[in-house]
Structure formats: structure tokens, C-alpha cells
Amino acid sequence: MANVIFKCPRTGMNVQHWLAEEPADDSNSSYETVVCQACSRLHFINRSNGRLLGAEEQD
């Protein structure tokens, strides 16, 4: 179980979301769909690092 905070690409707001247990395959490329509390749309979050699908990497 993990608590992640991501930035909504539509509103720019930080959104907190709770992810259920990790899948058995423990893949680094495993994404989960979440309903964003800021914009009510679906986003894909990487389970291993909490980043959004398509988000640019920041240093």
C-alpha cells in the first residue's frame, strides 16, 4: 500500500491518492488508473515511482 502525491496536469494542483497493494508481478512499468480529485478525470500513475504517464522527468 502506498500514498502518492501527484500534480494534476489539467489544474496544476497537488493531489493525494492512496494505492492499494502492489501487484504480484512487481513490474516497474505497472500503471494504475486513478480518478483525480482535482479535475474528476482519469490519470495513469506509475506504481513504483508515483509519476503520471507522460509526465516529464524533473531533476
PDB file with SEQRES, HELIX, SHEET and CRYST1 records, atoms N, CA, C and O in Angstrom:
SEQRES   1 A   59  MET ALA ASN VAL ILE PHE LYS CYS PRO ARG THR GLY MET          
SEQRES   2 A   59  ASN VAL GLN HIS TRP LEU ALA GLU GLU PRO ALA ASP ASP          
SEQRES   3 A   59  SER ASN SER SER TYR GLU THR VAL VAL CYS GLN ALA CYS          
SEQRES   4 A   59  SER ARG LEU HIS PHE ILE ASN ARG SER ASN GLY ARG LEU          
SEQRES   5 A   59  LEU GLY ALA GLU GLU GLN ASP                                  
SHEET    1 AA1 2 ALA A   2  LYS A   7  0                                        
SHEET    2 AA1 2 ASN A  14  LEU A  19 -1                                        
SHEET    1 AA2 2 TYR A  31  VAL A  35  0                                        
SHEET    2 AA2 2 LEU A  42  ASN A  46 -1                                        
CRYST1    1.000    1.000    1.000  90.00  90.00  90.00 P 1           1          
ATOM      1  N   MET A   1       0.841  -1.173   0.000  1.00  0.00           N  
ATOM      2  CA  MET A   1       0.000   0.000   0.000  1.00  0.00           C  
ATOM      3  C   MET A   1       0.890   1.241   0.000  1.00  0.00           C  
ATOM      4  O   MET A   1       1.926   1.284   0.664  1.00  0.00           O  
ATOM      5  N   ALA A   2       0.464   2.237  -0.753  1.00  0.00           N  
ATOM      6  CA  ALA A   2       1.284   3.434  -0.859  1.00  0.00           C  
ATOM      7  C   ALA A   2       0.416   4.670  -0.985  1.00  0.00           C  
ATOM      8  O   ALA A   2      -0.662   4.636  -1.578  1.00  0.00           O  
ATOM      9  N   ASN A   3       0.898   5.742  -0.425  1.00  0.00           N  
ATOM     10  CA  ASN A   3       0.265   7.031  -0.537  1.00  0.00           C  
ATOM     11  C   ASN A   3       1.111   7.851  -1.493  1.00  0.00           C  
ATOM     12  O   ASN A   3       2.302   8.038  -1.246  1.00  0.00           O  
ATOM     13  N   VAL A   4       0.525   8.350  -2.588  1.00  0.00           N  
ATOM     14  CA  VAL A   4       1.283   9.127  -3.564  1.00  0.00           C  
ATOM     15  C   VAL A   4       0.673  10.512  -3.723  1.00  0.00           C  
ATOM     16  O   VAL A   4      -0.533  10.702  -3.560  1.00  0.00           O  
ATOM     17  N   ILE A   5       1.522  11.461  -4.040  1.00  0.00           N  
ATOM     18  CA  ILE A   5       1.072  12.814  -4.350  1.00  0.00           C  
ATOM     19  C   ILE A   5       1.552  13.122  -5.757  1.00  0.00           C  
ATOM     20  O   ILE A   5       2.739  12.995  -6.058  1.00  0.00           O  
ATOM     21  N   PHE A   6       0.627  13.528  -6.619  1.00  0.00           N  
ATOM     22  CA  PHE A   6       0.984  13.874  -7.989  1.00  0.00           C  
ATOM     23  C   PHE A   6       0.381  15.218  -8.341  1.00  0.00           C  
ATOM     24  O   PHE A   6      -0.557  15.678  -7.689  1.00  0.00           O  
ATOM     25  N   LYS A   7       0.919  15.842  -9.367  1.00  0.00           N  
ATOM     26  CA  LYS A   7       0.427  17.136  -9.819  1.00  0.00           C  
ATOM     27  C   LYS A   7      -0.538  16.901 -10.973  1.00  0.00           C  
ATOM     28  O   LYS A   7      -0.166  16.310 -11.986  1.00  0.00           O  
ATOM     29  N   CYS A   8      -1.758  17.356 -10.825  1.00  0.00           N  
ATOM     30  CA  CYS A   8      -2.764  17.196 -11.863  1.00  0.00           C  
ATOM     31  C   CYS A   8      -2.344  18.023 -13.077  1.00  0.00           C  
ATOM     32  O   CYS A   8      -2.130  19.230 -12.961  1.00  0.00           O  
ATOM     33  N   PRO A   9      -2.226  17.378 -14.246  1.00  0.00           N  
ATOM     34  CA  PRO A   9      -1.790  18.125 -15.426  1.00  0.00           C  
ATOM     35  C   PRO A   9      -2.829  19.127 -15.925  1.00  0.00           C  
ATOM     36  O   PRO A   9      -2.486  20.057 -16.654  1.00  0.00           O  
ATOM     37  N   ARG A  10      -4.061  18.953 -15.553  1.00  0.00           N  
ATOM     38  CA  ARG A  10      -5.128  19.856 -16.007  1.00  0.00           C  
ATOM     39  C   ARG A  10      -5.240  21.102 -15.139  1.00  0.00           C  
ATOM     40  O   ARG A  10      -5.373  22.211 -15.656  1.00  0.00           O  
ATOM     41  N   THR A  11      -5.186  20.922 -13.798  1.00  0.00           N  
ATOM     42  CA  THR A  11      -5.391  22.048 -12.879  1.00  0.00           C  
ATOM     43  C   THR A  11      -4.093  22.574 -12.267  1.00  0.00           C  
ATOM     44  O   THR A  11      -4.040  23.712 -11.801  1.00  0.00           O  
ATOM     45  N   GLY A  12      -3.046  21.743 -12.269  1.00  0.00           N  
ATOM     46  CA  GLY A  12      -1.792  22.139 -11.641  1.00  0.00           C  
ATOM     47  C   GLY A  12      -1.786  21.952 -10.133  1.00  0.00           C  
ATOM     48  O   GLY A  12      -0.813  22.314  -9.471  1.00  0.00           O  
ATOM     49  N   MET A  13      -2.848  21.397  -9.583  1.00  0.00           N  
ATOM     50  CA  MET A  13      -2.945  21.188  -8.141  1.00  0.00           C  
ATOM     51  C   MET A  13      -2.261  19.889  -7.740  1.00  0.00           C  
ATOM     52  O   MET A  13      -2.238  18.934  -8.516  1.00  0.00           O  
ATOM     53  N   ASN A  14      -1.706  19.848  -6.534  1.00  0.00           N  
ATOM     54  CA  ASN A  14      -1.173  18.607  -5.980  1.00  0.00           C  
ATOM     55  C   ASN A  14      -2.338  17.779  -5.465  1.00  0.00           C  
ATOM     56  O   ASN A  14      -3.212  18.286  -4.762  1.00  0.00           O  
ATOM     57  N   VAL A  15      -2.342  16.495  -5.825  1.00  0.00           N  
ATOM     58  CA  VAL A  15      -3.431  15.596  -5.469  1.00  0.00           C  
ATOM     59  C   VAL A  15      -2.844  14.401  -4.735  1.00  0.00           C  
ATOM     60  O   VAL A  15      -1.851  13.819  -5.172  1.00  0.00           O  
ATOM     61  N   GLN A  16      -3.459  14.042  -3.625  1.00  0.00           N  
ATOM     62  CA  GLN A  16      -3.020  12.892  -2.841  1.00  0.00           C  
ATOM     63  C   GLN A  16      -3.933  11.716  -3.159  1.00  0.00           C  
ATOM     64  O   GLN A  16      -5.154  11.866  -3.212  1.00  0.00           O  
ATOM     65  N   HIS A  17      -3.328  10.530  -3.375  1.00  0.00           N  
ATOM     66  CA  HIS A  17      -4.118   9.340  -3.693  1.00  0.00           C  
ATOM     67  C   HIS A  17      -3.502   8.129  -3.006  1.00  0.00           C  
ATOM     68  O   HIS A  17      -2.281   8.027  -2.887  1.00  0.00           O  
ATOM     69  N   TRP A  18      -4.347   7.223  -2.559  1.00  0.00           N  
ATOM     70  CA  TRP A  18      -3.908   6.004  -1.894  1.00  0.00           C  
ATOM     71  C   TRP A  18      -3.973   4.859  -2.893  1.00  0.00           C  
ATOM     72  O   TRP A  18      -5.028   4.604  -3.475  1.00  0.00           O  
ATOM     73  N   LEU A  19      -2.846   4.161  -3.100  1.00  0.00           N  
ATOM     74  CA  LEU A  19      -2.803   2.997  -3.977  1.00  0.00           C  
ATOM     75  C   LEU A  19      -2.933   1.733  -3.143  1.00  0.00           C  
ATOM     76  O   LEU A  19      -2.322   1.612  -2.082  1.00  0.00           O  
ATOM     77  N   ALA A  20      -3.728   0.798  -3.627  1.00  0.00           N  
ATOM     78  CA  ALA A  20      -3.909  -0.479  -2.937  1.00  0.00           C  
ATOM     79  C   ALA A  20      -2.621  -1.300  -3.020  1.00  0.00           C  
ATOM     80  O   ALA A  20      -1.606  -0.820  -3.525  1.00  0.00           O  
ATOM     81  N   GLU A  21      -2.664  -2.520  -2.529  1.00  0.00           N  
ATOM     82  CA  GLU A  21      -1.490  -3.386  -2.508  1.00  0.00           C  
ATOM     83  C   GLU A  21      -0.821  -3.487  -3.862  1.00  0.00           C  
ATOM     84  O   GLU A  21      -1.473  -3.389  -4.902  1.00  0.00           O  
ATOM     85  N   GLU A  22       0.493  -3.683  -3.841  1.00  0.00           N  
ATOM     86  CA  GLU A  22       1.285  -3.845  -5.061  1.00  0.00           C  
ATOM     87  C   GLU A  22       0.873  -5.134  -5.763  1.00  0.00           C  
ATOM     88  O   GLU A  22       0.573  -6.126  -5.098  1.00  0.00           O  
ATOM     89  N   PRO A  23       0.852  -5.139  -7.092  1.00  0.00           N  
ATOM     90  CA  PRO A  23       0.543  -6.374  -7.808  1.00  0.00           C  
ATOM     91  C   PRO A  23       1.656  -7.402  -7.626  1.00  0.00           C  
ATOM     92  O   PRO A  23       2.787  -7.045  -7.295  1.00  0.00           O  
ATOM     93  N   ALA A  24       1.339  -8.660  -7.840  1.00  0.00           N  
ATOM     94  CA  ALA A  24       2.292  -9.748  -7.606  1.00  0.00           C  
ATOM     95  C   ALA A  24       3.486  -9.695  -8.555  1.00  0.00           C  
ATOM     96  O   ALA A  24       4.578 -10.116  -8.172  1.00  0.00           O  
ATOM     97  N   ASP A  25       3.317  -9.189  -9.790  1.00  0.00           N  
ATOM     98  CA  ASP A  25       4.415  -9.194 -10.748  1.00  0.00           C  
ATOM     99  C   ASP A  25       5.486  -8.162 -10.429  1.00  0.00           C  
ATOM    100  O   ASP A  25       6.606  -8.274 -10.927  1.00  0.00           O  
ATOM    101  N   ASP A  26       5.174  -7.156  -9.610  1.00  0.00           N  
ATOM    102  CA  ASP A  26       6.132  -6.144  -9.151  1.00  0.00           C  
ATOM    103  C   ASP A  26       6.871  -5.480 -10.316  1.00  0.00           C  
ATOM    104  O   ASP A  26       8.078  -5.249 -10.239  1.00  0.00           O  
ATOM    105  N   SER A  27       6.158  -5.181 -11.369  1.00  0.00           N  
ATOM    106  CA  SER A  27       6.751  -4.582 -12.563  1.00  0.00           C  
ATOM    107  C   SER A  27       6.942  -3.084 -12.379  1.00  0.00           C  
ATOM    108  O   SER A  27       6.081  -2.410 -11.813  1.00  0.00           O  
ATOM    109  N   ASN A  28       8.081  -2.554 -12.862  1.00  0.00           N  
ATOM    110  CA  ASN A  28       8.350  -1.124 -12.775  1.00  0.00           C  
ATOM    111  C   ASN A  28       7.511  -0.324 -13.755  1.00  0.00           C  
ATOM    112  O   ASN A  28       7.371   0.889 -13.602  1.00  0.00           O  
ATOM    113  N   SER A  29       6.952  -0.984 -14.756  1.00  0.00           N  
ATOM    114  CA  SER A  29       6.151  -0.279 -15.748  1.00  0.00           C  
ATOM    115  C   SER A  29       4.663  -0.481 -15.513  1.00  0.00           C  
ATOM    116  O   SER A  29       3.868  -0.321 -16.440  1.00  0.00           O  
ATOM    117  N   SER A  30       4.276  -0.822 -14.312  1.00  0.00           N  
ATOM    118  CA  SER A  30       2.880  -1.055 -13.975  1.00  0.00           C  
ATOM    119  C   SER A  30       2.201   0.272 -13.619  1.00  0.00           C  
ATOM    120  O   SER A  30       2.648   0.993 -12.726  1.00  0.00           O  
ATOM    121  N   TYR A  31       1.125   0.576 -14.327  1.00  0.00           N  
ATOM    122  CA  TYR A  31       0.379   1.806 -14.082  1.00  0.00           C  
ATOM    123  C   TYR A  31      -1.006   1.485 -13.546  1.00  0.00           C  
ATOM    124  O   TYR A  31      -1.585   0.446 -13.859  1.00  0.00           O  
ATOM    125  N   GLU A  32      -1.516   2.380 -12.746  1.00  0.00           N  
ATOM    126  CA  GLU A  32      -2.859   2.233 -12.202  1.00  0.00           C  
ATOM    127  C   GLU A  32      -3.680   3.461 -12.577  1.00  0.00           C  
ATOM    128  O   GLU A  32      -3.187   4.588 -12.527  1.00  0.00           O  
ATOM    129  N   THR A  33      -4.929   3.233 -12.949  1.00  0.00           N  
ATOM    130  CA  THR A  33      -5.801   4.366 -13.254  1.00  0.00           C  
ATOM    131  C   THR A  33      -6.390   4.892 -11.955  1.00  0.00           C  
ATOM    132  O   THR A  33      -6.816   4.121 -11.096  1.00  0.00           O  
ATOM    133  N   VAL A  34      -6.410   6.209 -11.821  1.00  0.00           N  
ATOM    134  CA  VAL A  34      -6.992   6.849 -10.643  1.00  0.00           C  
ATOM    135  C   VAL A  34      -7.903   7.982 -11.100  1.00  0.00           C  
ATOM    136  O   VAL A  34      -7.649   8.626 -12.117  1.00  0.00           O  
ATOM    137  N   VAL A  35      -8.955   8.214 -10.344  1.00  0.00           N  
ATOM    138  CA  VAL A  35      -9.836   9.352 -10.601  1.00  0.00           C  
ATOM    139  C   VAL A  35      -9.271  10.530  -9.835  1.00  0.00           C  
ATOM    140  O   VAL A  35      -9.151  10.479  -8.611  1.00  0.00           O  
ATOM    141  N   CYS A  36      -8.925  11.583 -10.543  1.00  0.00           N  
ATOM    142  CA  CYS A  36      -8.318  12.765  -9.952  1.00  0.00           C  
ATOM    143  C   CYS A  36      -9.367  13.544  -9.145  1.00  0.00           C  
ATOM    144  O   CYS A  36     -10.455  13.834  -9.641  1.00  0.00           O  
ATOM    145  N   GLN A  37      -9.023  13.872  -7.905  1.00  0.00           N  
ATOM    146  CA  GLN A  37      -9.920  14.640  -7.047  1.00  0.00           C  
ATOM    147  C   GLN A  37      -9.985  16.111  -7.455  1.00  0.00           C  
ATOM    148  O   GLN A  37     -10.910  16.821  -7.062  1.00  0.00           O  
ATOM    149  N   ALA A  38      -9.013  16.572  -8.237  1.00  0.00           N  
ATOM    150  CA  ALA A  38      -8.974  17.973  -8.646  1.00  0.00           C  
ATOM    151  C   ALA A  38      -9.800  18.234  -9.906  1.00  0.00           C  
ATOM    152  O   ALA A  38     -10.462  19.267 -10.011  1.00  0.00           O  
ATOM    153  N   CYS A  39      -9.763  17.291 -10.871  1.00  0.00           N  
ATOM    154  CA  CYS A  39     -10.447  17.546 -12.145  1.00  0.00           C  
ATOM    155  C   CYS A  39     -11.471  16.473 -12.516  1.00  0.00           C  
ATOM    156  O   CYS A  39     -12.158  16.611 -13.528  1.00  0.00           O  
ATOM    157  N   SER A  40     -11.585  15.427 -11.734  1.00  0.00           N  
ATOM    158  CA  SER A  40     -12.538  14.324 -11.946  1.00  0.00           C  
ATOM    159  C   SER A  40     -12.262  13.506 -13.200  1.00  0.00           C  
ATOM    160  O   SER A  40     -13.145  12.790 -13.671  1.00  0.00           O  
ATOM    161  N   ARG A  41     -11.062  13.598 -13.746  1.00  0.00           N  
ATOM    162  CA  ARG A  41     -10.685  12.790 -14.910  1.00  0.00           C  
ATOM    163  C   ARG A  41      -9.781  11.648 -14.477  1.00  0.00           C  
ATOM    164  O   ARG A  41      -9.293  11.617 -13.347  1.00  0.00           O  
ATOM    165  N   LEU A  42      -9.564  10.708 -15.397  1.00  0.00           N  
ATOM    166  CA  LEU A  42      -8.674   9.590 -15.119  1.00  0.00           C  
ATOM    167  C   LEU A  42      -7.234   9.963 -15.447  1.00  0.00           C  
ATOM    168  O   LEU A  42      -6.964  10.625 -16.449  1.00  0.00           O  
ATOM    169  N   HIS A  43      -6.315   9.529 -14.590  1.00  0.00           N  
ATOM    170  CA  HIS A  43      -4.890   9.672 -14.827  1.00  0.00           C  
ATOM    171  C   HIS A  43      -4.263   8.301 -14.599  1.00  0.00           C  
ATOM    172  O   HIS A  43      -4.809   7.477 -13.865  1.00  0.00           O  
ATOM    173  N   PHE A  44      -3.119   8.058 -15.228  1.00  0.00           N  
ATOM    174  CA  PHE A  44      -2.376   6.819 -15.054  1.00  0.00           C  
ATOM    175  C   PHE A  44      -1.144   7.116 -14.226  1.00  0.00           C  
ATOM    176  O   PHE A  44      -0.328   7.960 -14.598  1.00  0.00           O  
ATOM    177  N   ILE A  45      -1.003   6.418 -13.089  1.00  0.00           N  
ATOM    178  CA  ILE A  45       0.108   6.637 -12.172  1.00  0.00           C  
ATOM    179  C   ILE A  45       0.990   5.399 -12.135  1.00  0.00           C  
ATOM    180  O   ILE A  45       0.504   4.279 -11.977  1.00  0.00           O  
ATOM    181  N   ASN A  46       2.305   5.615 -12.283  1.00  0.00           N  
ATOM    182  CA  ASN A  46       3.267   4.529 -12.178  1.00  0.00           C  
ATOM    183  C   ASN A  46       3.313   4.081 -10.720  1.00  0.00           C  
ATOM    184  O   ASN A  46       3.542   4.894  -9.824  1.00  0.00           O  
ATOM    185  N   ARG A  47       3.097   2.796 -10.488  1.00  0.00           N  
ATOM    186  CA  ARG A  47       3.040   2.280  -9.119  1.00  0.00           C  
ATOM    187  C   ARG A  47       4.388   2.339  -8.408  1.00  0.00           C  
ATOM    188  O   ARG A  47       4.430   2.453  -7.183  1.00  0.00           O  
ATOM    189  N   SER A  48       5.490   2.263  -9.153  1.00  0.00           N  
ATOM    190  CA  SER A  48       6.792   2.207  -8.495  1.00  0.00           C  
ATOM    191  C   SER A  48       7.316   3.580  -8.079  1.00  0.00           C  
ATOM    192  O   SER A  48       8.028   3.687  -7.080  1.00  0.00           O  
ATOM    193  N   ASN A  49       6.969   4.649  -8.841  1.00  0.00           N  
ATOM    194  CA  ASN A  49       7.534   5.956  -8.505  1.00  0.00           C  
ATOM    195  C   ASN A  49       6.495   7.066  -8.328  1.00  0.00           C  
ATOM    196  O   ASN A  49       6.860   8.189  -7.978  1.00  0.00           O  
ATOM    197  N   GLY A  50       5.220   6.784  -8.557  1.00  0.00           N  
ATOM    198  CA  GLY A  50       4.173   7.759  -8.336  1.00  0.00           C  
ATOM    199  C   GLY A  50       4.049   8.839  -9.412  1.00  0.00           C  
ATOM    200  O   GLY A  50       3.338   9.825  -9.220  1.00  0.00           O  
ATOM    201  N   ARG A  51       4.737   8.657 -10.543  1.00  0.00           N  
ATOM    202  CA  ARG A  51       4.680   9.663 -11.611  1.00  0.00           C  
ATOM    203  C   ARG A  51       3.540   9.369 -12.575  1.00  0.00           C  
ATOM    204  O   ARG A  51       3.143   8.220 -12.768  1.00  0.00           O  
ATOM    205  N   LEU A  52       3.029  10.427 -13.169  1.00  0.00           N  
ATOM    206  CA  LEU A  52       1.976  10.286 -14.166  1.00  0.00           C  
ATOM    207  C   LEU A  52       2.542   9.797 -15.492  1.00  0.00           C  
ATOM    208  O   LEU A  52       3.676  10.118 -15.850  1.00  0.00           O  
ATOM    209  N   LEU A  53       1.752   9.026 -16.210  1.00  0.00           N  
ATOM    210  CA  LEU A  53       2.135   8.582 -17.542  1.00  0.00           C  
ATOM    211  C   LEU A  53       2.273   9.798 -18.447  1.00  0.00           C  
ATOM    212  O   LEU A  53       1.351  10.610 -18.538  1.00  0.00           O  
ATOM    213  N   GLY A  54       3.400   9.930 -19.108  1.00  0.00           N  
ATOM    214  CA  GLY A  54       3.648  11.053 -19.994  1.00  0.00           C  
ATOM    215  C   GLY A  54       4.219  12.280 -19.328  1.00  0.00           C  
ATOM    216  O   GLY A  54       4.521  13.261 -20.007  1.00  0.00           O  
ATOM    217  N   ALA A  55       4.377  12.255 -18.006  1.00  0.00           N  
ATOM    218  CA  ALA A  55       4.941  13.409 -17.299  1.00  0.00           C  
ATOM    219  C   ALA A  55       6.429  13.513 -17.583  1.00  0.00           C  
ATOM    220  O   ALA A  55       7.129  12.503 -17.656  1.00  0.00           O  
ATOM    221  N   GLU A  56       6.908  14.742 -17.743  1.00  0.00           N  
ATOM    222  CA  GLU A  56       8.329  14.967 -17.983  1.00  0.00           C  
ATOM    223  C   GLU A  56       9.121  14.738 -16.708  1.00  0.00           C  
ATOM    224  O   GLU A  56       8.666  15.063 -15.612  1.00  0.00           O  
ATOM    225  N   GLU A  57      10.302  14.179 -16.864  1.00  0.00           N  
ATOM    226  CA  GLU A  57      11.174  13.964 -15.715  1.00  0.00           C  
ATOM    227  C   GLU A  57      11.819  15.272 -15.284  1.00  0.00           C  
ATOM    228  O   GLU A  57      12.275  16.047 -16.125  1.00  0.00           O  
ATOM    229  N   GLN A  58      11.861  15.522 -13.980  1.00  0.00           N  
ATOM    230  CA  GLN A  58      12.476  16.729 -13.451  1.00  0.00           C  
ATOM    231  C   GLN A  58      13.697  16.353 -12.640  1.00  0.00           C  
ATOM    232  O   GLN A  58      13.713  15.321 -11.969  1.00  0.00           O  
ATOM    233  N   ASP A  59      14.730  17.200 -12.701  1.00  0.00           N  
ATOM    234  CA  ASP A  59      15.958  16.932 -11.933  1.00  0.00           C  
ATOM    235  C   ASP A  59      15.786  17.300 -10.483  1.00  0.00           C  
ATOM    236  O   ASP A  59      16.716  17.142  -9.692  1.00  0.00           O  
TER     237      ASP A  59                                                      
END                                                                             
